[in-house]
């Protein structure tokens, strides 16, 4: 039964809904968000919390106390945080003031970001990950206390690396060590530490396999492309992305970084943004051009995002990383008859368990081993 009683957040639901409509969310999704916002309002009423007193953390805490509805794919606590942030944006609630430690940490990371841009010349995507590791290290070492970089020792650096390697999702490559070395080199260069702590971080072991990396044969590539092209759902976008990789050779991360302005239709060229701010111009073949134009004209959807390949679900934004392309490739490999070992080799998975998640994509294979549904009077 629907509870239609007025809540304390009702006056702000229309503006909340308009913010999603402006981002091209569907009417059905917006109705669900309004329903969840009113649910949050009822929780606020029970707890005696006025809209002006709501903070993102408090909204998150309230939402997590509520039972999750069956089959719900929307995380209530995330939506609750969004609503609290909306109240701050429209001036109903006030942002939580930062502590002195938070202000100092933000200033340090802002200066570090400027260093990464001007001195190291890193890409925005790489800078995001490097900053995240620096922020995680500072939080691990100092927590909510004031940051005192003069107290950093080699044991702090080694201890954080050990923390990363023994966590729930441990890092098994050199990414963490590399990013931390960059941060400590920056701190030493600006005189914040007496010694270069980057030298105390152990190198990550790297095993060089004896065999050459596995790859798809030309027939395998064509089978994957045919599988994508014949899929009625998302075929135009996925086909254009994989065709670019197959015919022109850019990496997955380079494909999802392509902007609308990078396509020069008159010259028949495509600008590819590689590592280290290296840009290359590649010729657009007739086959690739046709796939791109079909996707852009018919299937891309309304969005103000300048990235060529965007999500199918509103608000049609750019992908966070190249994993989406790997997922698409793995799906098509399985559908084209590739084994899980072949999928793992192509995606360079270190563990078979990483590849096993794609086993559920092999519908015909799963159907062949499924047991009949038990019925009364059936074979025992």
C-alpha positions in Angstrom: 0.0 0.0 0.0 1.4 3.4 -1.0 1.8 6.0 1.8 0.6 9.3 0.3 1.0 11.4 3.5 3.0 14.6 3.0 6.6 14.4 4.1 9.0 17.2 5.0 10.9 16.9 1.7 7.8 17.2 -0.6 8.5 20.9 -1.4 11.8 19.9 -2.9 10.9 16.9 -4.9 10.1 18.8 -8.1 13.5 20.5 -8.3 15.1 17.2 -7.4 13.3 15.5 -10.3 14.1 18.4 -12.7 17.8 17.9 -12.1 17.5 14.3 -13.4 15.3 15.3 -16.3 17.9 17.7 -17.4 20.4 14.8 -17.5 18.0 12.8 -19.8 17.0 10.2 -17.1 13.8 8.3 -18.1 10.4 9.2 -16.6 10.3 5.8 -14.9 13.6 6.2 -13.2 12.7 9.7 -12.0 9.4 8.4 -10.5 11.5 5.8 -8.6 13.8 8.5 -7.4 10.9 10.6 -6.2 9.5 7.6 -4.4 12.8 6.9 -2.6 13.2 10.6 -1.7 9.8 10.5 0.0 10.8 7.4 1.8 13.8 9.3 3.1 11.5 12.1 4.1 9.4 9.7 6.2 12.6 8.5 7.9 13.5 12.1 8.6 10.1 12.7 10.1 10.4 9.7 12.4 13.8 10.9 13.5 12.8 14.5 13.9 15.3 15.7 11.3 14.5 18.9 9.4 15.6 19.3 5.7 17.9 22.1 6.8 19.7 19.8 9.1 20.2 17.0 6.6 23.8 16.2 5.6 25.0 13.5 3.1 26.4 11.4 5.8 23.3 11.6 7.9 21.1 10.8 4.8 23.4 7.8 4.1 23.0 6.6 7.7 19.2 6.9 7.7 18.9 5.0 4.4 21.0 2.1 5.5 18.6 1.5 8.4 15.7 0.9 6.0 15.0 -2.5 4.6 15.9 -3.0 1.0 13.0 -3.7 -1.4 13.0 -7.0 -3.3 14.7 -6.9 -6.7 15.8 -3.3 -6.2 18.9 -2.3 -8.3 19.1 1.2 -6.9 21.1 1.7 -3.7 18.9 3.7 -1.4 21.8 5.2 0.5 23.4 6.5 -2.7 20.1 8.2 -3.7 19.7 9.6 -0.2 23.2 11.2 -0.4 22.3 12.7 -3.7 19.1 14.2 -2.3 21.1 15.7 0.6 23.6 17.2 -1.8 20.6 18.6 -3.8 19.3 20.4 -0.7 22.8 21.9 -0.2 22.9 23.0 -3.9 19.5 24.8 -3.7 20.4 26.5 -0.3 18.0 24.6 1.9 20.8 22.8 3.9 24.3 24.0 4.6 27.5 22.1 3.7 29.4 20.5 6.5 32.3 22.8 7.3 35.7 21.3 6.7 38.1 20.7 9.6 41.6 22.3 9.6 43.0 18.9 8.8 40.7 18.5 5.9 41.5 21.9 4.6 45.3 21.2 4.9 44.9 17.9 3.1 42.9 19.4 0.3 45.5 22.1 -0.2 48.3 19.5 -0.3 46.5 17.4 -2.9 45.7 20.5 -5.0 49.4 21.4 -5.1 50.3 17.8 -5.9 47.8 17.8 -8.8 49.3 21.0 -10.2 52.7 19.3 -10.0 51.4 16.2 -11.9 50.0 18.4 -14.6 52.8 20.9 -15.1 55.9 18.8 -14.1 55.0 15.3 -15.0 52.6 15.9 -17.8 50.2 13.1 -16.9 46.8 12.5 -18.4 43.7 13.5 -16.4 42.8 9.8 -16.0 46.2 8.9 -14.6 46.2 11.9 -12.3 42.9 10.8 -10.8 44.4 7.4 -9.8 47.7 8.9 -8.6 45.8 11.4 -6.4 43.5 8.6 -5.1 46.6 6.7 -3.9 48.1 9.7 -2.2 44.8 10.5 -0.5 44.5 6.9 0.7 48.0 7.0 2.1 47.4 10.2 4.0 44.1 8.8 5.4 45.9 5.6 6.4 48.7 7.4 8.1 47.0 10.4 9.8 43.3 9.6 9.7 41.3 12.7 10.9 44.4 14.2 12.7 46.3 17.1 11.3 48.8 16.1 8.6 52.4 16.4 9.7 54.6 15.3 6.8 57.8 15.7 8.8 56.8 12.7 10.9 56.7 10.4 7.9 59.2 7.5 8.0 60.1 4.6 5.7 58.0 2.2 7.9 54.9 4.3 7.1 55.5 3.7 3.3 56.2 0.0 3.7 53.3 -0.4 6.1 50.8 1.1 3.6 52.1 -1.1 0.8 51.6 -4.2 3.1 48.1 -2.9 3.9 47.2 -2.7 0.1 48.6 -6.2 -0.5 46.7 -7.9 2.4 43.3 -6.1 1.9 40.1 -7.6 0.7 41.0 -6.7 -2.9 44.9 -6.8 -2.9 46.9 -5.2 -5.7 49.1 -7.7 -7.6 50.9 -5.4 -10.0 53.2 -2.4 -9.7 50.5 0.3 -9.9 50.4 1.0 -6.1 54.2 1.1 -5.7 54.6 3.4 -8.8 52.0 5.9 -7.7 53.3 6.0 -4.1 56.9 6.6 -5.4 55.6 9.5 -7.4 54.0 11.0 -4.4 57.1 10.6 -2.2 59.3 12.1 -4.8 57.0 15.1 -4.9 57.2 15.5 -1.1 61.0 15.2 -1.1 61.3 17.7 -4.0 59.2 20.3 -2.2 61.2 19.8 1.0 58.3 18.3 3.0 60.3 15.2 4.0 64.0 15.0 5.0 64.6 11.9 3.0 63.3 10.5 -0.3 60.8 7.9 1.0 60.3 6.7 -2.6 63.5 4.7 -2.2 62.0 2.7 0.7 59.2 1.2 -1.3 60.0 -2.3 -2.5 59.7 -3.1 -6.2 56.8 -5.3 -7.3 57.8 -8.7 -8.6 57.2 -9.1 -12.3 57.3 -12.6 -13.8 58.2 -12.8 -17.5 56.4 -15.6 -19.1 58.3 -17.9 -21.5 55.6 -18.0 -24.1 54.4 -15.1 -26.2 51.0 -13.5 -25.3 47.9 -15.2 -26.8 45.9 -13.3 -29.3 42.9 -13.7 -31.5 43.4 -15.1 -35.0 42.0 -13.0 -38.0 39.1 -15.5 -38.2 38.5 -15.0 -34.4 38.4 -11.3 -34.8 35.8 -11.5 -37.6 33.7 -13.9 -35.5 33.7 -11.5 -32.6 32.7 -8.6 -34.8 30.0 -10.7 -36.4 28.6 -11.6 -33.0 28.5 -7.9 -32.0 26.9 -6.8 -35.3 24.2 -9.4 -35.0 23.3 -8.5 -31.4 20.0 -6.4 -31.4 20.9 -4.7 -28.1 23.7 -2.1 -28.0 25.1 -3.4 -31.3 25.9 0.0 -32.9 28.0 1.3 -30.1 29.8 -2.0 -29.2 30.5 -2.8 -32.9 32.0 0.7 -33.5 34.3 0.4 -30.5 35.5 -3.1 -31.3 35.9 -2.3 -35.0 38.1 0.7 -34.1 40.3 -1.6 -32.0 40.4 -4.3 -34.7 41.1 -2.1 -37.7 43.0 0.9 -36.3 44.7 -0.6 -33.2 44.0 1.8 -30.3 43.8 0.4 -26.8 40.5 0.2 -24.9 41.4 3.3 -22.8 42.2 5.3 -25.9 38.9 4.3 -27.6 36.7 5.5 -24.6 38.7 8.8 -24.5 37.8 9.8 -28.1 36.0 13.1 -28.3 33.6 14.3 -31.0 36.1 17.0 -32.0 38.8 14.3 -32.6 37.0 13.1 -35.7 37.9 15.0 -38.8 35.3 13.8 -41.3 36.6 16.0 -44.2 40.2 14.7 -43.9 39.1 11.2 -43.0 41.3 11.2 -39.8 40.8 10.3 -36.2 42.9 11.8 -33.4 43.9 9.2 -30.8 45.1 10.4 -27.4 47.9 8.0 -26.2 50.0 7.8 -23.1 52.3 10.7 -22.2 50.1 13.2 -24.1 51.2 11.6 -27.3 48.6 12.2 -30.0 48.4 10.2 -33.3 46.2 10.7 -36.3 44.9 7.6 -37.9 43.0 7.2 -41.2 39.3 6.5 -40.9 38.5 3.7 -43.3 35.1 3.5 -45.0 34.1 0.6 -42.8 35.0 2.4 -39.6 33.5 5.6 -40.8 30.2 3.9 -41.6 30.1 2.2 -38.1 30.9 5.5 -36.4 28.3 7.6 -38.3 25.5 5.0 -37.7 26.2 5.0 -34.0 26.4 8.8 -33.7 23.3 9.4 -35.8 21.0 6.7 -34.7 22.0 5.1 -31.4 24.0 7.6 -29.2 21.0 9.3 -27.6 20.6 12.9 -26.4 23.5 14.1 -24.3 25.8 17.2 -23.9 28.8 15.0 -23.3 31.5 15.5 -25.9 32.9 12.0 -25.5 32.0 9.8 -28.5 31.1 6.6 -26.7 28.7 7.0 -23.8 26.6 4.8 -21.5 23.3 3.6 -22.8 21.5 4.4 -19.6 20.9 8.1 -18.7 22.5 10.4 -18.2 24.6 9.1 -21.1 28.0 9.9 -19.6 31.5 8.9 -20.5 32.9 5.5 -19.2 35.1 5.6 -16.2 37.7 3.2 -17.6 38.4 0.7 -20.3 37.0 -2.2 -18.4 33.7 -1.7 -20.2 35.4 -2.6 -23.5 37.0 -5.7 -22.0 33.6 -6.8 -20.7 32.1 -6.3 -24.2 35.0 -8.2 -25.8 34.7 -11.1 -23.3 31.0 -11.4 -23.9 31.5 -11.6 -27.7 34.3 -14.1 -27.3 32.1 -16.4 -25.3 29.2 -16.0 -27.7 31.6 -16.7 -30.6 32.6 -20.1 -29.0 35.9 -19.1 -27.3 36.9 -21.1 -24.2 37.3 -19.4 -20.8 41.1 -20.0 -21.1 41.1 -18.1 -24.4 39.1 -15.3 -22.9 41.5 -15.1 -19.9 44.5 -15.0 -22.2 43.2 -12.2 -24.4 42.2 -10.1 -21.4 45.5 -11.0 -19.6 43.8 -12.3 -16.5 46.2 -13.6 -13.8 43.6 -15.7 -12.1 41.1 -18.1 -13.6 38.6 -16.8 -11.1 38.6 -13.4 -12.8 37.5 -15.1 -16.0 34.9 -17.4 -14.5 32.5 -14.5 -14.1 32.0 -14.7 -17.9 30.9 -18.3 -17.7 27.3 -17.2 -17.1 27.3 -15.6 -20.6 27.5 -19.0 -22.3 23.7 -19.6 -22.2 23.8 -22.7 -24.5 26.6 -24.3 -22.4 24.7 -23.6 -19.2 21.5 -25.0 -20.7 23.3 -28.3 -21.6 24.2 -29.0 -18.0 21.0 -27.7 -16.3 19.0 -30.3 -14.5 15.2 -30.7 -15.2 12.9 -29.0 -12.8 11.5 -31.4 -10.2 7.8 -32.2 -10.6 5.4 -34.4 -8.5 5.5 -38.0 -9.7 8.7 -37.4 -11.6 11.8 -39.6 -11.8 13.5 -39.9 -8.4 
